[in-house]
Amino acid sequence: MTLLKTMPMAKMAVVGLKKYKRIIVSILHDIGVVQLEPLSKEAASLLRGGREVDPYRDVILSDQLLRMRALRVALPPSSVSQRRQFQSTDEILKLARSIDIDNRVGHLENEKESLLTQLSEIQNNLRLLEEFSFFPEDLRILQLHSGQSYFGRASSDKFLGFRKALEEWNSKFALYVQEHREGKVSKKDKGKKQDKEVMHFVLVTFSNFPSQTLASLVQANSISLEPVPKLNGNIQNIIQEQREQKELTSGKLNHIKDELRDISEKYYESIVSIQEQLEIESKKQEITENFGLSTDAFALEGWIPKPRLEQIRMTLEQHAKGTILFNLETKEKPPTLLANPRRFRVFESFVRFYSLPSGDEFDPTLIFGIIFPIFYGMMLGDMGYGLVILLVSMWVIRRVEKGKRNLNIMPKPLRNFAKTIVKPIQMVKLAKAMIPGAIIAIILGFYFNLFFGFHINGYLFHNAHGFVPRSGTFLDPIGTTGLKRLLLVSGYIGIGMVSFGLVLGILNNIREAQNRHMIGKIGWLLFGWGIVLTGLALLHHSHVNPIRHVQGVIYFGLIFAGIGLMFYGEGVRAIMELPSIISHILSYTRIVGILLASVILADVIDFIFTRSLHHAIPIIVLGVLIFFVGHIFNIILGVFEPGIQGARLIYVEFFSKFYHGNGRPFKPFGSNRKFTLQEFTHSTSS
């Protein structure tokens, strides 16, 4: 059972001199295998809590960290060729103070923001002026002290109602309308039928025209209004001036960007390394709140994987003489660190989705990683579908892991649908989990002689009758004999999985000294096998009368012994749930049900396609369309349905027999460094 265990954890305590506190904290951080915890009540009663604070130094560190973050945001990213190592906080602060570029960068940033605002205003002006270039007068006449001027647009039918409503206010407005012209179709409305004309107009409202009334009219008639820019002159001349201004502003903006890029090339590497190290120092300061302090010493407690305990001890002894590490005896439940073979780690997320195992119980990841692909492949059961899913999974992994996270080869609706469900990294995990299931589907598809529903083995192996049946089909899932065999196999799988889960539950109860629960699970096991053996005997027309046949005595003995043990171990509740053990076993027949649904749908699609080939060209085209769309739909079902139902069978019918979960994840004290080097490395035993 060692492969089913989580990483064994040890509760440790470290006691050392205060002068070594920074060194010890840095060692624990850099090695990154210790989850620090608040002191236990016994230790806390002997030591004072909290951390010794140097307010002035904390403020300096905080100020410099804020400086580096602000500079990093302001500067364009630059390449980092090497990682820096810091030996002390003073070294970090000295390097931070040497970067005296705040005023220069701040000035450039302010200029940049001002130019971006100007550029945005110019681009908006150009857009409006080019659209409303039909206005023949100088824009100066629209700059009124006693009114407001607007450029407007509306569909012709809406405009008529808007104009009529305006006219009810007599002379409180002025309107200049362009002749009708065919409406443009925006990118947003591309593909939609739009045969209405668009009216462009200039509207001037005077001070006695209520603004609230105008807003209501605009909203009621779907009118678009934008204020006329505060510019003077003929529109064509203004457009030329604005274009020249745009070019000039863009040039200034590019010059500032070049200056910021030059500064970044010189200082960016130092800034990001200082920022990262200051964030690490801040984290180290925060964690010392869990320490206990005395006049000359300090103490801390935490969890560590047992195999790393001696390495930590040796490293502390090497860098902080006299520091003592204790292995504490405790009844606390440890945090959970999963320790699975590399190829099975992809299935850890499935187990976490259900519930993380507690630190002292079985880790079912390995079982899930073996059983789930088998269930998936059995429910898919087609060489063609398995091959498509295998190739797509490999393609997704290659695209994402090589940094090409755009999956543009996929149809846009399917791509958007996938992105709403999972992130790219999660997509990779799902793809890796489906690959073994797809391979099993290909193998079983050959056994069932199914390739997109077609039977091709007979053509491929027509000269290999000694190894392959003449028809090429070893087992036909929708044939009477094949269906009976598959249902029988699914029943065996059901009793096997339920029994395995109960055995693991019994072992859990033995380890936890829960004798009554153990007896109850033994009762479930006996009852389940009694029902299965009785059912098999009836299927084979064997005698089960306990008065005349000894096997009947055994079968009914198992049933009633199981009921008695269940009643003793779990009380009346267990008796009320007797049907559940039968339903859990029979639930595994859904493997065959989902396989049959896929096979029959593929067969119907192929039947329509082959029949359409004997008709006219339009019918052939329709048949080909049904063939491709139908099989794509069936493949999509084959991705989701076997995965969901396979996981459900494991979660509900298997995990419920032994698995508690509700574990807390192991969170070691440490950081992921990108721009700095560790100060300490762990020692290894000879």
N, C-alpha and C positions, 0 to 999 in steps of 0.2 A: 504493500500500500504506500510505499515511499513516494511513488510518482503522483499519488493523489493528495499529498500533503502540501500545505503552503510552506513558505520559508520559515523555519523555526526561529523565533525571536527570543531575545533575552532582555530583561530589565536591568539596566546598569546604573551605577552612580559613579561620579568622578569627584574626587576631593583633591584640591590643589592650593598652592599659595597664590595670594592675590597678584603677586608680581608676574605670575605666569598666566593670568586670566586671559589677556588678549591673545597670547600664543595658543592656548588651548581652544579658545573659541574659533580662531582661524583654522586650526587643525580640523576641528569637527566640521566646520563649514566646507573646507576644501575637499575633504574626503567624502562628505555627503552621504553617509550611511547611518546617521543617528537622528531619530525623531525625538527632539527635546520635549520634556513634559514638565508641568509644575511640580514642585517638591511634594513628596508625600507628607501626610499630616505629622508623622513621627519626626521627620527631618525638619519640617517647617517649625515645629515647636522648639527646636534647639537653636535655630538660626533666624536672623532677621531677613525679611524678604525685600524685594525691590532691587534697584540698581544704583550704584554710585554715579551721580550725574555731575558733569562739568558743564554748567549751562552755557558758558561762554564758548567752549569748544563745540558744543552741539549746535549752537547758532551759526558758528562759522561753517561747519560741515553742511548744514541745511542751506545756507546762503550760496555756497559754492555749487551745491547740487542743483539748485534752482537756476544759477547762472549757466551751468553746462547744458541743462535741458533747454533753456531758452536759446542758447547759441546753436545747439544742434537742430532745433526746429527752424531757425532762421537761415541756416546755411544749407545749400544743396548737398546731398550726400556725395561723398568722395570715397575712393578705394582705400581700404585699410590693408597695408602690406604686411604688418607684423603686429603681434600682440605684446602688450607691455606688462611688466611685472612690477608691483609696488611692494616695498618692504616695510613701510610705515605710513601712518596717517600724515605725518609731517611732509613726507615726500609727495604725497598726493596734493596737499594744500600748496606746497611750493610750486609745483607744476601748474596748478590751477591759477595761481596769482600771476604767473608769468605770461598767461594768455590775456593780454590787455587789448582786447578788440571790441569791447562792448559798445563804446560810443560810436565807433566807425560802423559796426554792423547795424546798430540801432538807427543811425542816420540813413544808411542805405536802405534799410527796411522801410522806414517812413517814406522815403522818396519812391520806393518801389510801390508801396500801397497807394500813394497819391497818383502815380502814373497809371496804375491799373484802374483806378477810379476814373481818371480822365479818359483812358482808352475805352472803357466800358461805355461811358457817356457818348464818346464820339461814334462808336459802333452803333449805338441805339439811335443817335441822330441820323446817321447815314441810312439806316434801315427805314426810318420813318420818311425821310426826305425823298429817297428814291421811290418809295411807294406812293407818296403824295406829290410827286413832281408836277402834276397837272395844274397845281395852283399857280396862276399867272402873276400874282402881285408880289410885292416886297413883303417879307414876313414881318417887317416893322409895324405894318398896320394891324397885325394881330396881337401886338404887345399892348394891351389895354390896362389902364388903372382901374377902370370901372366894370371890368368883365373878365371872363375866362375863355380861352380859345382851345379847341380840341381838333385833332385829326380823328376821324371816325370811319368805321366800316361795318357793313351789315348786308345780309341777303336782301334782295329787292322786295320780297313780300313783307319782311319785318320792317324795312325802312319806311314803307308807306304808312304803316301803323304808327311808327315812331314820329314821323313828320306830322301826321294828323294830330297826335297828342301835343306836339310842340306848338302847333298853330293855335291851340286853344288859349295859349298865353299871349296872343297878339304880337306885339312888337318887342317882346322881351328877349328875343334871340335873332341871330342872323345865320343863314345857311348857304354854303356854296357847295353844289353837288356836281360831281363828275358824271359824264355820260355813262350809261350802262355798259358794262363789259363782262365778258365771260368770267365766271368765278374760277379761282385757282384751287387746286386740290393740294392741301398741305400733306407733308410726309405722314403726319398722324392719321389723316383720313385717306391715305393712299389705298386704292382698291375699292373704295366705296363709291357708289353712284352719286354724283353731285352735278346736277344740270341747272341749278339756279344761278342767276347772275349776282355779282357782288357790287354793292354801291359804296363808293369812296366819297367822303364829304368833309368839309371843314365847317365846324359848328362854333359859333360865338354866343355865349350867354352873358347877359348883363347882370349887374349887382342885384337887381330886383327879381331875378329868376331864382327861386328857392333851390338850393343845392340838394336838399332832400328829395324834392320832386324830380330833379334830373336823375338822381341815382335810382329812383323807383322806375322811371321810364326806361332807363338803360337796362336794368335787370329784367323788366317785364318783356322787352322786345329783343333780348339777346344782342344788344349793340356793344361794339368794342370801341372805347374812347381812350385816347392818349393825349396828354397835354402837348401843345405845340412847343417845340424847343425855343428857348430864349435866344434867338438868333435874328440878325437883321440882314436883309438883302434878298436878291433873287435866288430861288431855290437852286438853280443850276450852278450859280456862282458859289453858293454856300457848300454844295456837295463837293466841288473842286477844292475849296478851302479845307473842308473837313477831311478829305482824303490826304491832303498834304500834312495836316495836323496829325492824322493817324500815323503816317509814315514817320514823322518826326518823333512822336511819342514812343512808337515802337522801337526806334533807334536808341532813345534814351534808356528805355526799359532794358533792352538787350545789353547796353553798356553796364548798367547796374548789375544785371545778372552775371556778366563776365567778371566784374569786381568781386561779387560774392563767391563766385566759383574759384577765383584765385585765392581768396582768403581760406576757403574750404580746403583746397589742396594743401595748404600750409598747416592748418590747425585742426582739421576734422578728425584725424587719427588720434590726436591727443585728447580732444574734447570727448569723443565717445568712450575712450578708455578711462578717463577721469570720471565721467558720469557713471559708468558701470561699476567702478571700484567704490565710488561714494555711495551708490545704492547698496552695495554689499556691506559697507561699513555701517550704514543705517540699519540694515537688517541685523547685523551683529549686535548693535546697541539695543535694539528692541528685544532680542531673545534673552538678554541678560536679566530681564524682569523675572524670568523663571528661576533665577539662581537664589541660593541661600548664602548669606554673608556672615562672617564673623570679623574679629579685629584684623586677623592676618590671612585668613583663608576663605575659600568659597566652595560651594558644592552645587552640583547639578545632577539631574536624573533624566533618563530617556530610554528609548527602545532601540535595539540594534540587532541585525541578523546574527545569529550565533556564530556562523563561520567567520564573521569579520571581527569578533570580539578580541581575539589575540592580536590581530593586526593593529587595532586601535590602541591596545595596551602598549605594544612595542613602540608605536609612533609617539605616544605621549611621553613614555620614558625617555625616548631619544631627544625630544625637544624641550621637555619640562621636567627636570629631575625632581623626584620626590612626589610626583603626582600619582595618586592611587586610584585604580579602577576596580569597583566592586560589581560582582554579578549577584543581583538581588533576587531573593526568593519572593514570589508574589502570586496571588490568586487572581490578579487582574487579567482580563482578556487582552491579549496583545493586538496591535494593529496588524493588518493583513498585507503581506508582500507575496504576490504570486510568483512561483518559481517553476515555470513550465519549459519544456524543450522549445527551441527557437521556432520551429515550424508550427507549433501549436499556440503560440502567443497571439496569433490573429483571432483565435476563438475566445480569448479572455474578455473581449468587449461584449460578447454574447452573454457570458456569465455575469459580468458587471451589470448588464441591462436587467437581468433578473434580480440579482442581489449579490453583493460581494461576500464571499465566505468569511466567517469570523476567523480570527487568527489561529484557532485550535481545532478546526474541523476540516473535513475532506474538501479538497479543491476539485470540482468536477470538470475542469476545463479539458483535461485529457480525454475523458469519456465523451464529452460533447464533441470534441474535435474528431473523434473516431465515428461516433454514431450519426451525427448530423449529415455528413456527406453521403453516408449509406442511404439514409432516408431520402435525402434530396435526389440522389441518382435513381432510386427505385420509383419515386413519384414522377420523375421526368421520363426515363425509360425509352429514349429515342436517340439514335446515333446523330441524326441531323440537328436536332435541338441541342443536344449536348455539345456538338462541335461548334455551333454558333455561339453558345454561351461561353464556351472555353476560349474561343478566339476573341470575343468582345472583352472578356475579363482580362486576358493577357494584354490587349490593346489599352484598356483603361489603366492598368498598372504601369505600363511603359510610358504612357503619356503623362501621367501625374508624377511618377517618381523621377522622371527626367526633367521636371520643371515645366512641361508643356501642359498647363492646367486647363487650357481651352479645349473643349471637346467639340469643336465646330463641325467635325465630320458627322456627328449625330444630328438628326432632324431637330430644328429649333424647339418645337413644342416638347419633344421628348427630353431634350437637354435642359430646358427650363424646369420641367417636371422633376427631373432627377436632382437638380440643384436645390429645389425647394425642400426635398426630403433629406438629403445628405450633403455634407461638405466633401470636397475632393479627397481628403485623407480618409474619410469614412467610406467613400466609394471604393478606395483601394482595398480596405479591409474586407468589404463585402465581396469584391472581386476575388481576392485571395481565398476567402472562405468557400466560394462557389466552384473554384477550379477543381478540387478533388471530387466534388459531387458531379460536376460535368463529365469528368473522366469515367466515373462509375456509370453515369447515364449512357455514355458511348458504349461501354462494355455490355451493359444490360440491353441496350438497343440492338446490338449485334445478336444477343441471345434471343431477343424477341423478334428479330428480323424487321426492324422498323427504322426507316430513314425518311424523315418528314412524312411518316405514315405509309410510305411505299415499302414493298417487300422486295429487296434487291439482292439478298444473299444467294438466292437460287441462280441468279445470272452471274454473280461474281465467282461463285464456287461450284459451277456446274460440273467440273471435273474432279471435285474433291468429295465424292460421296462417302468415302470411308471415314471422313472426319466431320462432315456437315450433312445433315439430313437433306434428302432430295429437294424438299421445298425451301431449305435454308432456314427454317424456323425450328428452334429448339423448344420454345414454349410460346404459345399464342395467348396473349393476355385476354383477348375477347372470345377465345374459344371456350367451350364448356369445361374441358379437362384443364386447360391452362388457368382459367379463372378459379377453379376449385383448388388447384395447387397453390396459387398465389394467396388466396384467402387463408389456406391452411398455414402457409409460411408466415403471413402477417399475424396469425394467432400465436404461432410459436414465438415470434418476435415479441408480441405483447406479453406473454407469460414470462419470457426471458428477461425483458426490461423491468417489469414489475417485480420479479423475484430478485433481480440484482439490486434494485433500489431498496427493497426491504432488507436484504442482507447488509447493505451499507448502513441502513438505519439501525439494525441490530448491533453492528460494530460500534456505531456512534453511542448507542445506549450503554453498551458495556464499558466504553471508555469514560462516559459521564456518570457511571454507576446508577443508571435509571432502570432498575430491574423490572419494574412493572411495565414500563413502556416497551422494554425488550421482549417481555413475554407476550404483550399485545401484538407486536410485529411478527413474532413467531406464529401466533394464531392467524394473522392475515395471510402469512405465507402458506400455512397448511390448508387453510380454507380455499385459497386461490388454486392451489394444485389439485385439491379434491374436486372442485368444480370443473377444472380443465380436463382431468382424467376421466371424469364421468361423462363429460360432453364428447370427448374423443371415442369413448367406448360406445356411446349411442350412435355416433356417426358411422362407426365400423360394425354396427349391429352386434356388438358383444353383449354378454349378459352382465348386468349390474345389480341383480337381485341379491342383497346381502344374506338372505336366508339360504340360498342355494349355491352361491358362487363366492369364493374367497376374495376375488378382486373387488366384488361389491362391498364386502366388509371393509377392505382397505380404503376404497374411495369414500364411503360414507363415514368411515372412522376419521379420515383426514378432515372432512367437512365439519363434523360435530366436535372433534378435538380442537379444530381451529376456532370455532365459535366459542367454546368454553374458555380457551386461552385469551381470546379477545375480550370476553366479558370480564375475566379476572384482571387483565392488564389495563383496560381502558373503560370499563363500565358499560352502562346501557347505551352510551353514545356510539360505541363501536358496533353494537348489534343493529342500531338504526342505520348505520352506513354500510351494511353488508352488500347492497347492490353496487356500491361504488367500485369495489375491487373487480367485479365482473365488467362494469362499464369501462374501467381503465384498460383492461385486457382487450376488450372488443374495440376500443377506440383506435387501436393500431391498424384495424382494417381500413381506416381512411387512407392509408398508404396505397392500397389497391384502388380505392374509390377515385382518388385524384389521378392515378395512372390511367384508369379507364376513361375518365373524362377527357384527358389529353389525347389518348389514342383514338377515341371515337370522334372527337372534333377534327383531328387530322384526317381520319378516314373519310368523313363527310366532305371536307374541303377537297381532298384528292378525287373523290367520286364526282363532284361537280366539275372540277377542272378537266378530268379525262373525258367526261360526257360532252363538254362544250367543244372539244376538239373536232367533233364530227358534224358541227354546224357551220353556219355562215360566219364571216370574219367578225362582225360585231359581237356575236355570241362568244367567239373565241377570245376576243379582247376582254369581254366581261369575265370569262372563266379565268383568264390569266390574272386579272385584277383580284378576283376573289381568292385565287391561289396565294398570291403574295401577301395581300392584306390579312387573309385568314391565318396564314402560318406566322406572320409577324405578331398578330394578336395572341396566338397560342404560345409563342416563345415568350412574350411579355408575361402571360399567365404562368409560364414555366419558370420564370425568374422569381416571381413573388409567391405564388401559391405553395409550391413545395417547400420554399424557405420558411414561410410563416407557419405552415402546418407541421413541418419537421421540427422546428424550434418549439412549437406548442406541445407536441408529444413528449419532448424531453422535459420541458418546464413543468407541465401539469402532471403527467402520468408517471414521470420518473423522479424528478427532483423532490416532489412532495413526499416521497417515502423516507427521505433521509436528510434533506438539505434545509438548514435554518437560514443561512445568510446573515444579513444585517451587520456585516463586518465594517470596520472603519479602515480606510486606506492608510497605508504607511506613507508618511510625508516627511522624508528626511530633511534636515536643516542643510541648506546649500543653495547654490544658484547655478544657472546655465551661463557660463562665460562665453562671450563671442569676441571680446576685444582685449581681455586681460588674461594673465597666466596665474595659476594657483601659487600661493606662497609656500604650501606644504604638500607633500605627497606621502602616502602611507608606506610604512615599512612592511617588508614581507619576511616571513620566516624562512630559514635556510632549508 
